[in-house]
Amino acid sequence: MSHRGSSGPSANEGSEHEGSRRMKTELLVQMDGLLANNGDVFVLAASNLPWDLDSAFLRRMEKRIMIPLPMKECRQDMIRCHLSEFSPAFRKGELLEKAASLLDGYSGSDIKALCKEVAMRPLRRVLQHAEVMDGPSLDNENLSLLMKRNPITARDFHDAIATTNYCTSAALCTRYKKWEDSHGSTC
């Protein structure tokens, strides 16, 4: 509930845009009215930058819960969800466990992007093979057969990790933890 580029609630006070201030005031008034008149209303909000939220807005949020990065079991489920259709090796077993271990520190969004890259690697191999072959002779049936013969491999996974960056950092995780310790709610 603050403008971009600020470094916390105190940074807003003198430099907040008039339109932003009016919108925020109206939102807070509406929230007060909803919560006072109807106990059945449940307000759910999310932020990637909780330290930039206005203190008046935070006061109206009864529970403030930080959702941490996915644990190993969750990372396994995400990889299975995104890749098991393309390769039986990612349905269960050692490769799935190793892959999940390699992604410690990745967010759910980072894992999804990485899995897309992993899934594209066999297709790129097939397309390179198709260029070597006579293009017009490669119909859907031949393409499907080539895809079945080129499943996702552990090498594809490792190569994708080497070429795909993830967005989280230890400093950012520390900042989230510090905010949670000072503003978060215990469940």
TORLO-10169 format. One line per field, with one value per atom (N, C-alpha, C): residue number from 1; atom name; x, y negated, z negated. Coordinates in nm, 4 decimals. Example, Ala and Ser with C-alpha at 12.3 -4.5 7.8 and 13.67 -1.06 7.14 Angstrom:
nr c(1,1,1,2,2,2)
atom c(N,CA,C,N,CA,C)
east c(1.3190,1.2300,1.3200,1.2850,1.3670,1.2900)
north c(0.5690,0.4500,0.3300,0.2250,0.1060,-0.0030)
up c(-0.7800,-0.7800,-0.7800,-0.7080,-0.7140,-0.7870)
//
This chain:
nr c(1,1,1,2,2,2,3,3,3,4,4,4,5,5,5,6,6,6,7,7,7,8,8,8,9,9,9,10,10,10,11,11,11,12,12,12,13,13,13,14,14,14,15,15,15,16,16,16,17,17,17,18,18,18,19,19,19,20,20,20,21,21,21,22,22,22,23,23,23,24,24,24,25,25,25,26,26,26,27,27,27,28,28,28,29,29,29,30,30,30,31,31,31,32,32,32,33,33,33,34,34,34,35,35,35,36,36,36,37,37,37,38,38,38,39,39,39,40,40,40,41,41,41,42,42,42,43,43,43,44,44,44,45,45,45,46,46,46,47,47,47,48,48,48,49,49,49,50,50,50,51,51,51,52,52,52,53,53,53,54,54,54,55,55,55,56,56,56,57,57,57,58,58,58,59,59,59,60,60,60,61,61,61,62,62,62,63,63,63,64,64,64,65,65,65,66,66,66,67,67,67,68,68,68,69,69,69,70,70,70,71,71,71,72,72,72,73,73,73,74,74,74,75,75,75,76,76,76,77,77,77,78,78,78,79,79,79,80,80,80,81,81,81,82,82,82,83,83,83,84,84,84,85,85,85,86,86,86,87,87,87,88,88,88,89,89,89,90,90,90,91,91,91,92,92,92,93,93,93,94,94,94,95,95,95,96,96,96,97,97,97,98,98,98,99,99,99,100,100,100,101,101,101,102,102,102,103,103,103,104,104,104,105,105,105,106,106,106,107,107,107,108,108,108,109,109,109,110,110,110,111,111,111,112,112,112,113,113,113,114,114,114,115,115,115,116,116,116,117,117,117,118,118,118,119,119,119,120,120,120,121,121,121,122,122,122,123,123,123,124,124,124,125,125,125,126,126,126,127,127,127,128,128,128,129,129,129,130,130,130,131,131,131,132,132,132,133,133,133,134,134,134,135,135,135,136,136,136,137,137,137,138,138,138,139,139,139,140,140,140,141,141,141,142,142,142,143,143,143,144,144,144,145,145,145,146,146,146,147,147,147,148,148,148,149,149,149,150,150,150,151,151,151,152,152,152,153,153,153,154,154,154,155,155,155,156,156,156,157,157,157,158,158,158,159,159,159,160,160,160,161,161,161,162,162,162,163,163,163,164,164,164,165,165,165,166,166,166,167,167,167,168,168,168,169,169,169,170,170,170,171,171,171,172,172,172,173,173,173,174,174,174,175,175,175,176,176,176,177,177,177,178,178,178,179,179,179,180,180,180,181,181,181,182,182,182,183,183,183,184,184,184,185,185,185,186,186,186,187,187,187)
atom c(N,CA,C,N,CA,C,N,CA,C,N,CA,C,N,CA,C,N,CA,C,N,CA,C,N,CA,C,N,CA,C,N,CA,C,N,CA,C,N,CA,C,N,CA,C,N,CA,C,N,CA,C,N,CA,C,N,CA,C,N,CA,C,N,CA,C,N,CA,C,N,CA,C,N,CA,C,N,CA,C,N,CA,C,N,CA,C,N,CA,C,N,CA,C,N,CA,C,N,CA,C,N,CA,C,N,CA,C,N,CA,C,N,CA,C,N,CA,C,N,CA,C,N,CA,C,N,CA,C,N,CA,C,N,CA,C,N,CA,C,N,CA,C,N,CA,C,N,CA,C,N,CA,C,N,CA,C,N,CA,C,N,CA,C,N,CA,C,N,CA,C,N,CA,C,N,CA,C,N,CA,C,N,CA,C,N,CA,C,N,CA,C,N,CA,C,N,CA,C,N,CA,C,N,CA,C,N,CA,C,N,CA,C,N,CA,C,N,CA,C,N,CA,C,N,CA,C,N,CA,C,N,CA,C,N,CA,C,N,CA,C,N,CA,C,N,CA,C,N,CA,C,N,CA,C,N,CA,C,N,CA,C,N,CA,C,N,CA,C,N,CA,C,N,CA,C,N,CA,C,N,CA,C,N,CA,C,N,CA,C,N,CA,C,N,CA,C,N,CA,C,N,CA,C,N,CA,C,N,CA,C,N,CA,C,N,CA,C,N,CA,C,N,CA,C,N,CA,C,N,CA,C,N,CA,C,N,CA,C,N,CA,C,N,CA,C,N,CA,C,N,CA,C,N,CA,C,N,CA,C,N,CA,C,N,CA,C,N,CA,C,N,CA,C,N,CA,C,N,CA,C,N,CA,C,N,CA,C,N,CA,C,N,CA,C,N,CA,C,N,CA,C,N,CA,C,N,CA,C,N,CA,C,N,CA,C,N,CA,C,N,CA,C,N,CA,C,N,CA,C,N,CA,C,N,CA,C,N,CA,C,N,CA,C,N,CA,C,N,CA,C,N,CA,C,N,CA,C,N,CA,C,N,CA,C,N,CA,C,N,CA,C,N,CA,C,N,CA,C,N,CA,C,N,CA,C,N,CA,C,N,CA,C,N,CA,C,N,CA,C,N,CA,C,N,CA,C,N,CA,C,N,CA,C,N,CA,C,N,CA,C,N,CA,C,N,CA,C,N,CA,C,N,CA,C,N,CA,C,N,CA,C,N,CA,C,N,CA,C,N,CA,C,N,CA,C,N,CA,C,N,CA,C,N,CA,C,N,CA,C,N,CA,C,N,CA,C,N,CA,C,N,CA,C,N,CA,C,N,CA,C,N,CA,C,N,CA,C,N,CA,C,N,CA,C,N,CA,C,N,CA,C,N,CA,C,N,CA,C,N,CA,C,N,CA,C,N,CA,C,N,CA,C,N,CA,C,N,CA,C,N,CA,C,N,CA,C,N,CA,C,N,CA,C)
east c(0.0814,0.0000,0.0863,0.2012,0.2824,0.3364,0.3943,0.4446,0.5773,0.6137,0.7387,0.8567,0.9639,1.0855,1.0988,0.9967,1.0078,1.0800,1.1234,1.1923,1.1204,0.9895,0.9125,0.8095,0.7277,0.6185,0.6645,0.7782,0.8225,0.8618,0.8992,0.9389,0.8191,0.6975,0.5775,0.5316,0.5528,0.4829,0.4922,0.6087,0.6213,0.6150,0.6358,0.6488,0.5389,0.4359,0.3303,0.2463,0.2160,0.1349,-0.0070,-0.0693,-0.2039,-0.3060,-0.3014,-0.3943,-0.3767,-0.2530,-0.2266,-0.2787,-0.2597,-0.3051,-0.4575,-0.5253,-0.6721,-0.7228,-0.6605,-0.7020,-0.6821,-0.5686,-0.5390,-0.6384,-0.6673,-0.7637,-0.9009,-0.9451,-1.0757,-1.0775,-0.9714,-0.9631,-0.9723,-0.9018,-0.9041,-1.0427,-1.1087,-1.2444,-1.3401,-1.3300,-1.4165,-1.3906,-1.2635,-1.2311,-1.2902,-1.2793,-1.3364,-1.4870,-1.5542,-1.6991,-1.7379,-1.6655,-1.6945,-1.6766,-1.5643,-1.5328,-1.6239,-1.6701,-1.7576,-1.9008,-1.9476,-2.0873,-2.1115,-2.0079,-2.0298,-1.9157,-1.9420,-1.8410,-1.8084,-1.8874,-1.8655,-1.7696,-1.7183,-1.6267,-1.4863,-1.4222,-1.2853,-1.2004,-1.1029,-1.0163,-0.8834,-0.8431,-0.7155,-0.6332,-0.5121,-0.4238,-0.2867,-0.2115,-0.0770,0.0168,0.1413,0.2416,0.3773,0.4520,0.5905,0.6851,0.6336,0.7142,0.6407,0.6269,0.5470,0.6028,0.7311,0.7920,0.7515,0.6951,0.6492,0.5016,0.4336,0.2923,0.2746,0.1693,0.1346,0.0965,0.1380,0.1087,-0.0413,-0.1171,-0.2630,-0.3254,-0.2741,-0.3231,-0.2873,-0.1648,-0.1219,-0.2062,-0.2452,-0.3276,-0.4612,-0.5123,-0.6421,-0.6308,-0.5129,-0.4905,-0.4645,-0.5608,-0.5487,-0.4355,-0.4204,-0.3153,-0.2220,-0.0942,0.0062,0.0963,0.0837,0.1518,0.2448,0.3688,0.4636,0.4614,0.4501,0.4569,0.6023,0.6716,0.8136,0.8348,0.9594,0.9937,0.9542,0.9235,0.8787,0.9854,0.9401,1.0291,1.0508,1.1398,1.1778,1.0571,0.9681,0.8515,0.7631,0.7484,0.6687,0.7371,0.8683,0.9429,0.9274,0.9294,0.9075,0.7700,0.6684,0.5324,0.5229,0.5892,0.5853,0.6545,0.7703,0.8425,0.7598,0.7027,0.6184,0.5012,0.4388,0.3237,0.3620,0.4765,0.5167,0.5844,0.6514,0.7340,0.6953,0.6123,0.5841,0.5137,0.4393,0.3718,0.4729,0.5884,0.6887,0.7933,0.8092,0.9116,0.8724,0.8660,0.8328,0.9351,1.0563,1.1601,1.1241,1.0342,0.9965,0.8647,0.8165,0.6950,0.7281,0.8364,0.8840,1.0251,1.0937,1.2244,1.3392,1.4570,1.5806,1.6014,1.5715,1.5903,1.5023,1.3791,1.2878,1.3409,1.3902,1.4446,1.5682,1.6583,1.7793,1.7443,1.6502,1.6091,1.5534,1.4709,1.4124,1.5207,1.6206,1.7299,1.8100,1.8264,1.9023,1.8310,1.7011,1.6230,1.5965,1.6755,1.6616,1.6882,1.5973,1.6121,1.5337,1.4719,1.3906,1.2476,1.1843,1.0433,0.9578,0.8279,0.7379,0.7419,0.7470,0.7540,0.8853,0.9951,1.1252,1.1239,1.0617,1.0547,0.9721,0.8611,0.7776,0.8546,0.9251,1.0037,1.1133,1.1788,1.2843,1.2259,1.1122,1.0493,1.0101,0.9663,0.9365,1.0622,1.1724,1.3000,1.3424,1.3277,1.3624,1.2780,1.1494,1.0586,1.0901,1.1471,1.1791,1.3054,1.3916,1.5204,1.5041,1.4206,1.4024,1.3408,1.2499,1.1895,1.2952,1.3860,1.4948,1.5820,1.6083,1.6860,1.6118,1.4817,1.4004,1.4003,1.3856,1.3837,1.5187,1.6275,1.7594,1.7712,1.7188,1.7203,1.6349,1.5224,1.4323,1.4979,1.5811,1.6519,1.7506,1.8126,1.9072,1.8324,1.7144,1.6311,1.5675,1.5045,1.4333,1.3075,1.2944,1.1838,1.0461,1.0095,0.8746,0.8407,0.9404,0.9121,0.8812,0.8971,0.8703,0.7262,0.6371,0.4970,0.4701,0.3459,0.3098,0.3420,0.3219,0.3494,0.4979,0.5826,0.7269,0.7734,0.7149,0.7511,0.7143,0.5971,0.5538,0.6480,0.6887,0.7819,0.9167,0.9645,1.0912,1.0819,0.9689,0.9519,0.9532,0.8910,0.8897,1.0298,1.1110,1.2486,1.3445,1.2965,1.3807,1.3164,1.3080,1.2465,1.3399,1.2870,1.3669,1.4665,1.5882,1.6937,1.7447,1.8231,1.8865,1.9782,2.0415,2.1290,2.0497,1.9281,1.8426,1.8167,1.7901,1.7605,1.8818,1.9995,2.1213,2.1562,2.1407,2.1690,2.0732,1.9477,1.8494,1.8839,1.9279,1.9677,2.0848,2.1782,2.2964,2.2634,2.1540,2.1213,2.0021,1.9375,1.8191,1.8492,1.8269,1.8497,1.7241,1.7426,1.6282,1.6295,1.5143,1.4951,1.5222,1.5247,1.5409,1.6886,1.7141,1.8514,1.8496,1.9634,1.9725,1.9402,1.9842,1.9573,1.8074,1.7379,1.5939,1.5204,1.5611,1.4997,1.5202,1.6385,1.6659,1.5760,1.5534,1.4664,1.3216,1.2749,1.1396,1.1285,1.2292,1.2277,1.2266,1.3052,1.3102,1.1731,1.1072,0.9744,0.8743,0.8826,0.7908,0.8095,0.9345,0.9616,0.9047,0.9060,0.8574,0.7101,0.6515,0.5130,0.4201,0.4763,0.3955,0.3133,0.2178,0.1309,0.1690,0.1499,0.1666,0.0319,0.0309,-0.0964,-0.1481)
north c(0.1180,0.0000,-0.1251,-0.1171,-0.2361,-0.2386,-0.3481,-0.3585,-0.2861,-0.2559,-0.1857,-0.2755,-0.2101,-0.2837,-0.3317,-0.3159,-0.3579,-0.2496,-0.2842,-0.1840,-0.1635,-0.1717,-0.1452,-0.2530,-0.2334,-0.3258,-0.4694,-0.4907,-0.6272,-0.6996,-0.6267,-0.6890,-0.7458,-0.6996,-0.7451,-0.8820,-0.9162,-1.0274,-1.1562,-1.1966,-1.3232,-1.3139,-1.1965,-1.1872,-1.1054,-1.0691,-0.9873,-1.0687,-1.0111,-1.0770,-1.0951,-1.2090,-1.2413,-1.1333,-1.0838,-0.9792,-0.8510,-0.8149,-0.6947,-0.7122,-0.8301,-0.8564,-0.8474,-0.9040,-0.8987,-0.7557,-0.6803,-0.5413,-0.4607,-0.4799,-0.4069,-0.4451,-0.5710,-0.6160,-0.5546,-0.5547,-0.4966,-0.3463,-0.2773,-0.1330,-0.1062,-0.1830,-0.1627,-0.1928,-0.2966,-0.3290,-0.2152,-0.1639,-0.0542,0.0722,0.1000,0.2170,0.2027,0.0825,0.0594,0.0832,0.0340,0.0517,0.1970,0.2690,0.4116,0.4917,0.4693,0.5486,0.5145,0.3885,0.3484,0.3992,0.4029,0.4368,0.5842,0.6579,0.7960,0.8829,0.9583,1.0455,1.1661,1.1870,1.3019,1.2725,1.1519,1.1147,1.1593,1.2241,1.2698,1.1972,1.1211,1.0461,1.1189,1.1489,1.2154,1.1254,1.0968,1.0111,1.0766,1.0446,1.0990,0.9890,0.9995,0.9020,0.9688,0.9321,0.9776,0.8837,0.7659,0.6668,0.6209,0.7078,0.6722,0.5528,0.5281,0.4173,0.2821,0.2811,0.1569,0.1279,0.2170,0.1956,0.0852,0.0096,-0.0987,-0.0423,-0.1098,-0.0600,-0.0578,-0.1530,-0.1524,-0.0294,0.0101,0.1308,0.2548,0.2592,0.3746,0.3918,0.2810,0.2899,0.3587,0.3459,0.4049,0.5539,0.6025,0.7440,0.8172,0.8998,0.9682,1.0700,1.1409,1.2425,1.2040,1.2126,1.1869,1.3093,1.3857,1.5148,1.5153,1.5478,1.5595,1.7034,1.7170,1.8489,1.8692,1.9662,1.9846,2.0515,2.0603,2.1330,2.2793,2.3485,2.4875,2.5801,2.6700,2.7711,2.8817,2.9729,3.0773,3.1565,3.1963,3.2751,3.1950,3.0673,2.9805,2.9633,2.9482,2.9356,3.0634,3.1797,3.3064,3.3076,3.2668,3.2636,3.1696,3.0547,2.9585,3.0142,3.0755,3.1341,3.2453,3.3304,3.4396,3.3830,3.2813,3.2198,3.1652,3.1014,3.0371,3.1313,3.2374,3.3174,3.4638,3.5197,3.6634,3.7018,3.6106,3.6373,3.6617,3.5984,3.6061,3.7135,3.7572,3.8565,3.9363,4.0694,4.1532,4.1408,4.0996,4.0859,3.9823,3.8906,3.7851,3.8141,3.9378,3.9740,4.0103,4.0814,4.1161,4.1707,4.1828,4.2440,4.1488,4.2020,4.1334,4.0043,4.0048,3.8852,3.7706,3.8020,3.6997,3.6430,3.7291,3.6829,3.5972,3.6392,3.5611,3.4259,3.4266,3.3014,3.2047,3.2537,3.1682,3.1142,3.1943,3.1490,3.0370,3.0461,2.9434,2.8082,2.8082,2.6852,2.6185,2.6494,2.5839,2.4345,2.3505,2.2067,2.1509,2.2385,2.1947,2.1684,2.0681,2.0420,2.1308,2.1350,2.2121,2.1638,2.0335,1.9745,2.0116,2.0112,2.0497,2.1957,2.2820,2.4246,2.4456,2.3755,2.3868,2.3448,2.2328,2.1849,2.2852,2.3406,2.4391,2.5638,2.6107,2.7301,2.7079,2.5869,2.5559,2.5677,2.5181,2.5274,2.6732,2.7508,2.8938,2.9646,2.9357,3.0010,2.9632,2.8459,2.8021,2.8681,2.9154,2.9702,3.0901,3.1912,3.2999,3.2507,3.1553,3.1018,3.0350,2.9634,2.9011,3.0064,3.1178,3.2265,3.2831,3.3034,3.3576,3.2622,3.1345,3.0374,3.0298,3.0432,3.0478,3.1718,3.2836,3.4070,3.3919,3.3226,3.3016,3.2167,3.1211,3.0390,3.1223,3.2205,3.3087,3.3983,3.4461,3.5272,3.4366,3.4952,3.4184,3.3621,3.2298,3.1627,3.2134,3.2191,3.2607,3.4051,3.4925,3.6319,3.6498,3.5451,3.5540,3.5115,3.6098,3.5796,3.5957,3.5777,3.5848,3.7206,3.8264,3.9605,3.9784,3.9353,3.9456,3.8548,3.7371,3.6449,3.7045,3.7647,3.8280,3.9421,4.0210,4.1308,4.0774,3.9709,3.9111,3.8583,3.7997,3.7477,3.8613,3.9741,4.0884,4.1455,4.1354,4.1868,4.0886,3.9683,3.8649,3.8116,3.8934,3.8446,3.7467,3.6827,3.5937,3.6786,3.6317,3.7044,3.6220,3.6866,3.6158,3.5062,3.5341,3.4339,3.3094,3.3299,3.2155,3.1295,3.1960,3.1248,3.0442,3.1070,3.0382,2.9230,2.9436,2.8366,2.7193,2.7488,2.6417,2.5620,2.6292,2.5587,2.4661,2.5138,2.4337,2.3095,2.3134,2.2009,2.1177,2.1576,2.0862,2.0264,1.8979,1.8307,1.8345,1.8348,1.8252,1.6893,1.6472,1.5092,1.4868,1.5910,1.5729,1.5628,1.4967,1.4852,1.5005,1.5316,1.5471,1.4151,1.3035,1.1720,1.1432,1.1767,1.1533,1.2434,1.3691,1.4614,1.4110,1.3573,1.3015,1.1818,1.0996,0.9832,1.0261,1.1287,1.1807,1.2351,1.3095,1.3692,1.2596,1.1558,1.0441,0.9766,0.9565,0.8949,0.9856,1.1153,1.2101,1.2080,1.2036,1.2025,1.0782,0.9649,0.8422,0.8129,0.8647,0.8311,0.9516,1.0689,1.1862,1.2340,1.3191,1.3777,1.5232,1.5705,1.7129,1.7797,1.8909,1.9594,2.0371)
up c(0.0000,0.0000,0.0000,0.0568,0.0715,0.2136,0.2494,0.3859,0.3999,0.5220,0.5488,0.5162,0.4763,0.4509,0.3077,0.2283,0.0886,0.0111,-0.1055,-0.1865,-0.3188,-0.3162,-0.4362,-0.4594,-0.5618,-0.5889,-0.6095,-0.6731,-0.6998,-0.5717,-0.4674,-0.3420,-0.2679,-0.2985,-0.2276,-0.2705,-0.3949,-0.4562,-0.3768,-0.3337,-0.2652,-0.1146,-0.0579,0.0871,0.1543,0.0823,0.1396,0.2375,0.3503,0.4525,0.4012,0.4361,0.3885,0.4251,0.5491,0.5920,0.5131,0.4861,0.4059,0.2638,0.2087,0.0725,0.0640,0.1627,0.1636,0.1780,0.2687,0.2886,0.1609,0.0966,-0.0259,-0.1353,-0.1492,-0.2495,-0.2249,-0.0994,-0.0668,-0.0943,-0.0606,-0.0883,-0.2380,-0.3172,-0.4620,-0.5202,-0.4698,-0.5163,-0.4812,-0.3578,-0.3154,-0.3985,-0.4254,-0.5082,-0.6482,-0.7061,-0.8391,-0.8377,-0.7338,-0.7231,-0.7063,-0.6223,-0.6011,-0.7286,-0.7925,-0.9111,-1.0283,-1.0382,-1.1485,-1.1284,-1.0029,-0.9752,-0.9467,-0.9140,-0.8724,-0.9241,-1.0270,-1.0843,-0.9975,-0.8915,-0.8037,-0.6897,-0.6817,-0.5741,-0.6099,-0.5151,-0.5322,-0.4286,-0.4739,-0.3828,-0.3732,-0.2516,-0.2267,-0.1367,-0.1771,-0.0981,-0.0914,0.0117,0.0269,0.0744,0.0343,0.0754,0.0847,0.1859,0.1961,0.1216,0.0844,0.0139,-0.1125,-0.2112,-0.3294,-0.4059,-0.4002,-0.4729,-0.4130,-0.2924,-0.2312,-0.2576,-0.3303,-0.3588,-0.4630,-0.4458,-0.5356,-0.6724,-0.7784,-0.9138,-0.9423,-0.8872,-0.9066,-0.8416,-0.7288,-0.6610,-0.7430,-0.7931,-0.8739,-0.9997,-1.0614,-1.1826,-1.1553,-1.0339,-1.0007,-0.9656,-0.9499,-0.9201,-1.0518,-1.0930,-1.2215,-1.2223,-1.1140,-1.1036,-0.9893,-1.0153,-0.9118,-0.9093,-0.8043,-0.7959,-0.6751,-0.6982,-0.5889,-0.5364,-0.4069,-0.3435,-0.3003,-0.3587,-0.3274,-0.1916,-0.1525,-0.0305,-0.0482,0.0621,0.0502,-0.0080,-0.0958,-0.1529,-0.0494,-0.0786,0.0169,0.0675,-0.0221,0.0195,0.1148,0.0870,0.1754,0.3102,0.3078,0.4348,0.5172,0.4518,0.5220,0.5879,0.5137,0.5684,0.6875,0.6783,0.7882,0.9128,0.8943,1.0074,1.0690,0.9848,1.0326,1.1128,1.0611,1.1282,1.2663,1.2756,1.4006,1.5004,1.4528,1.5436,1.5580,1.4701,1.4775,1.6069,1.6655,1.7927,1.9049,1.8943,1.9994,1.9757,1.8509,1.8207,1.6964,1.7093,1.5937,1.4808,1.5124,1.4103,1.3048,1.3380,1.2437,1.1725,1.1821,1.1079,0.9642,0.9440,0.8104,0.8240,0.7119,0.7137,0.6867,0.7101,0.6748,0.7537,0.8827,0.9642,0.9140,0.8797,0.8272,0.6963,0.6085,0.4804,0.4995,0.5895,0.6156,0.6765,0.7685,0.8325,0.7285,0.6385,0.5346,0.4419,0.4125,0.3264,0.3919,0.5232,0.5959,0.5979,0.5746,0.5856,0.4510,0.3512,0.2219,0.2417,0.1929,0.2101,0.3280,0.4068,0.5204,0.4734,0.5301,0.5018,0.5921,0.5658,0.6513,0.7949,0.8133,0.9473,1.0163,0.9414,0.9965,1.0414,0.9627,0.9955,1.1218,1.1324,1.2517,1.3764,1.3696,1.4842,1.5203,1.4190,1.4439,1.5101,1.4620,1.5194,1.6653,1.6994,1.8393,1.9238,1.8707,1.9435,1.9582,1.8525,1.8572,1.9638,1.9669,2.0620,2.2069,2.2273,2.3634,2.4191,2.3355,2.3829,2.4768,2.4463,2.5428,2.6747,2.6658,2.7879,2.8745,2.8137,2.8906,2.9588,2.8879,2.9500,3.0705,3.0544,3.1637,3.2823,3.2553,3.3642,3.4350,3.3601,3.4236,3.5119,3.4628,3.5409,3.6656,3.6515,3.7651,3.8729,3.8336,3.9319,4.0115,3.9458,4.0141,4.1126,4.0670,4.1557,4.2596,4.3562,4.4565,4.3920,4.3805,4.3140,4.3522,4.4822,4.5185,4.4787,4.4621,4.4274,4.2784,4.2007,4.0579,4.0316,4.0226,3.9948,3.8450,3.8048,3.6630,3.6020,3.6777,3.6267,3.5983,3.6918,3.6713,3.5574,3.5486,3.4417,3.3054,3.2968,3.1727,3.1344,3.2322,3.2069,3.1589,3.2210,3.1789,3.0347,2.9999,2.8637,2.7616,2.7954,2.7036,2.6858,2.7892,2.7822,2.7173,2.6862,2.6255,2.4972,2.3935,2.2690,2.1967,2.0982,2.0145,1.9364,1.9288,1.8581,1.7399,1.6562,1.5450,1.5995,1.7117,1.7752,1.8150,1.8675,1.9022,1.7791,1.6675,1.5436,1.4981,1.4982,1.4552,1.5491,1.6790,1.7758,1.7577,1.7298,1.7086,1.5829,1.4781,1.3553,1.3847,1.4662,1.4978,1.5804,1.6554,1.7431,1.6968,1.5881,1.5396,1.4035,1.3898,1.2615,1.1764,1.0462,0.9571,0.8888,0.8418,0.7960,0.6481,0.5700,0.4259,0.3901,0.2798,0.2305,0.0795,0.0235,-0.1214,-0.1915,-0.1341,-0.1947,-0.1965,-0.0875,-0.0812,-0.1802,-0.1891,-0.2862,-0.4288,-0.4572,-0.5889,-0.6165,-0.5141,-0.5312,-0.5581,-0.4858,-0.5116,-0.6532,-0.6957,-0.8301,-0.9369,-0.9156,-1.0110,-1.0191,-0.9041,-0.9036,-0.9763,-0.9482,-1.0133,-1.1647,-1.2091,-1.3526,-1.4208,-1.3507,-1.4136,-1.3885,-1.2790,-1.2440,-1.2287,-1.2134,-1.1832,-1.3014,-1.2717,-1.3738,-1.3938,-1.5142,-1.5382,-1.5193,-1.4539,-1.4228,-1.5393)
//
